Amino acid sequence: LSGMVADLALVLNLLIIMAALALIQATLTLPGIAGIVLTIGMAVDANVLIFERVREELRAGKTVRAAIDGGFGKAFLTIVDANITTLIAAVVLFQFGTGQVKGFAVTLSIGVLASMFTAIFVSRAIFEAYLEHKTVEKLSI
């Protein structure tokens, strides 16, 4: 289940990035692709962080729902902190960079915002929806 949730969140992340780039009519260049690749890495890291926290909660003997709530709660500040730090770096790159560096900064900023949204809200919503319809006694993470 957790792998499927991570995959769905990652695909949605890419779709949001592509939609945002299309919306601002951005041309995808090599630095832009690098920004997307970095964003994918950060999104995977966020999902790993969340699932590790959920696993810790499960090991502590909590129910599946309590483990998911606790795991997302414990990972939230770490994910937000890492992404805000990256956004600050992207703003600096955009402010002081030239052409292609600005493109990298724009793509990275869009990707980081999309990654935060998908990791924190979408992944949790998928878990919640699944738990609403099925009784889960054991979660494989």
Secondary structure as UniProt FT lines:
FT   HELIX           2..23
FT   TURN            24..25
FT   HELIX           30..59
FT   TURN            60..61
FT   HELIX           64..96
FT   HELIX           99..116
FT   HELIX           117..122
FT   HELIX           123..133
//
